[in-house]
Amino acid sequence: MFTIEHDFDATVITLIDEAEPNSRPLNEDVVILTFDDRVVLEQVNPTNDEVMRITFTMQQLTELRLALNLPEGNYRVENLD
């Protein structure tokens, strides 16, 4: 399940973990904040209740998207525009 909300300067997507009862422990929700120049992933660390944050530039996000569909190896992306 997921939700999408539009805030003033960001779109907020929340991924909510769902599982069959007693099949596995649930993970904390993942919150994705998309801005004009970056994407931020947030998830609460259940051990200490701190929010863990990863920030991607748009370039890094594009490279991640491409990497998900490529075989093992080293790559350099030229001219993403």
N, C-alpha and C positions, 0 to 999 in steps of 0.2 A: 504494500500500500504506500502511496505517497501523496503529499499535498504540494500545491503551488500557490504562492502568495506574491503579490507585487507590492513592494514597499516604494518609498519615495525614490531611492537611488539604487535599489537592487531587487532582483527577483530571488525569492527564497524557496528552495525545493527541499522538502523533508522526506527522507526515505525511512519508513517505519518497518522494522523487522517483524515478520509474521511467521509463525511455524505451527504445525499441527500440535495439539496439546501433548505434552510430555515427550516430544520428539527430540528436542534439543533446547539448550538455554537460549533465550532471546538476546540479541545484541542491542546496544544503545542505538537510538535513532542517529542517522547521518543527516546533517544539515548542509546544503550546498547554497552558498550565496554567490550570485553572479552579478558583477558590476561591469561597467564599460571596459575596464582595463585589466580585470583579474577575476579569478574564481577562487572562492575560499571554501574548504571542506572543514566541517566541525563535527566532533563526536566527543561525548563525555567519557572520560576514562573511569570505569566503574570502581577501580581500586581506590582512587583518591577524590573522585567527583570533580576533577578539573577538566575544563574544556580543552581538548587537543585540537590544534588548528594547522592546516596546510594551505598555503597560498600558491596558486599557479598563475603565472602570467598567461596571456592569451597564446603566446608562442609555445609555452610549455604544454598548455592544454591541447593545442593542435598536434604537437609531437606525441603526446600520450594517446590521442585518438588514433593517429597513424600507427603507433607502435602496437596497439591492440590487434592489428590485422597483418603484422609482418612476422616473418620467421626470425629465429635467433640471429644476431649479427650486430654490426655497428652501422649507424646511419647518420647522415647529415641532411637536413631539409633546407633547401635553397628556395628563396623567393616564394614565401607563402601568400603574398598579396595577389 
